């Protein structure tokens, strides 16, 4: 399961439009027109360490709260 698929419920719960942009090394995550976070293409670190997952979830929640 990819990190982005586990974040999809969190993104949908905001009620705001979201999108991704694929770069050469990272995936950029946008909530509305605001850059929320950057995810690496390989999520080996997030399999070992859940901190990356928790950080991006916090960034999504913080951005959604600031935008409403």
Sine and cosine of phi, psi and omega as CSV:
sin_phi,cos_phi,sin_psi,cos_psi,sin_omega,cos_omega
0.00,0.00,0.78,-0.63,-0.04,-1.00
-0.99,0.16,0.34,-0.94,0.00,-1.00
-0.89,0.45,-0.63,0.78,-0.01,-1.00
-0.91,0.42,-0.61,0.80,0.01,-1.00
-0.94,0.35,-0.48,0.88,0.05,-1.00
-0.98,0.21,-0.35,0.94,0.03,-1.00
-1.00,0.04,-0.26,0.97,-0.05,-1.00
-0.82,0.57,-0.72,0.70,0.04,-1.00
-0.87,0.49,-0.61,0.80,0.02,-1.00
-0.91,0.42,-0.66,0.75,0.01,-1.00
-0.93,0.37,-0.68,0.73,0.00,-1.00
-0.92,0.40,-0.51,0.86,-0.02,-1.00
-0.93,0.37,-0.35,0.93,0.00,-1.00
-0.94,0.33,-0.46,0.89,-0.05,-1.00
0.98,0.21,0.09,1.00,0.01,-1.00
-0.97,-0.24,0.46,-0.89,0.04,-1.00
-0.93,0.36,0.63,-0.77,0.02,-1.00
-0.71,-0.70,0.39,-0.92,0.01,-1.00
-0.46,-0.89,0.20,-0.98,0.06,-1.00
-0.80,-0.59,0.43,-0.90,0.07,-1.00
-0.75,-0.66,0.82,-0.57,-0.07,-1.00
-1.00,-0.05,0.87,-0.50,0.08,-1.00
-0.98,-0.21,-0.16,-0.99,-0.03,-1.00
-0.96,0.30,-0.60,0.80,-0.03,-1.00
-0.90,-0.44,-0.34,0.94,-0.10,-0.99
-0.69,-0.73,0.35,-0.94,0.14,-0.99
-0.97,-0.25,0.82,-0.57,0.00,-1.00
-1.00,-0.09,0.73,-0.69,-0.06,-1.00
-0.94,-0.35,0.84,-0.54,-0.03,-1.00
-0.91,-0.42,0.67,-0.75,0.12,-0.99
-0.88,-0.47,0.93,-0.37,-0.20,-0.98
0.93,0.37,-0.81,-0.58,0.06,-1.00
-0.96,-0.28,0.13,0.99,-0.09,-1.00
-0.99,-0.15,0.73,-0.68,0.09,-1.00
-0.95,0.30,0.87,-0.49,-0.07,-1.00
-0.99,-0.12,-0.68,0.73,-0.05,-1.00
-0.24,-0.97,0.18,-0.98,0.00,-1.00
-0.80,-0.60,0.76,-0.65,-0.01,-1.00
-0.89,-0.45,0.66,-0.75,0.08,-1.00
-0.95,0.31,0.46,-0.89,0.04,-1.00
-0.89,0.45,-0.70,0.71,0.05,-1.00
-1.00,-0.02,0.78,-0.62,-0.06,-1.00
-0.96,-0.28,0.61,0.79,0.04,-1.00
-0.89,0.46,-0.64,0.76,-0.01,-1.00
-0.91,0.43,-0.59,0.81,-0.03,-1.00
-0.96,0.27,-0.36,0.93,0.09,-1.00
-0.95,0.31,-0.61,0.79,-0.01,-1.00
-0.99,0.14,-0.68,0.73,-0.13,-0.99
-0.85,-0.53,0.88,-0.47,-0.05,-1.00
-0.98,0.20,-0.02,1.00,-0.05,-1.00
-0.88,0.47,-0.65,0.76,0.02,-1.00
-0.87,0.49,-0.66,0.75,0.02,-1.00
-0.90,0.43,-0.70,0.72,0.00,-1.00
-0.92,0.39,-0.61,0.80,0.01,-1.00
-0.91,0.42,-0.70,0.72,-0.03,-1.00
-0.93,0.36,-0.57,0.83,0.08,-1.00
-0.89,0.45,-0.66,0.75,0.03,-1.00
-0.91,0.42,-0.62,0.78,0.03,-1.00
-0.90,0.43,-0.63,0.78,0.03,-1.00
-0.90,0.43,-0.74,0.67,-0.02,-1.00
-0.89,0.46,-0.66,0.75,-0.01,-1.00
-0.90,0.43,-0.69,0.72,0.00,-1.00
-0.91,0.41,-0.65,0.76,0.01,-1.00
-0.91,0.42,-0.65,0.76,0.02,-1.00
-0.91,0.42,-0.65,0.76,0.01,-1.00
-0.94,0.34,-0.46,0.89,-0.06,-1.00
-1.00,0.08,-0.32,0.95,-0.03,-1.00
-1.00,-0.04,0.00,0.00,0.00,0.00
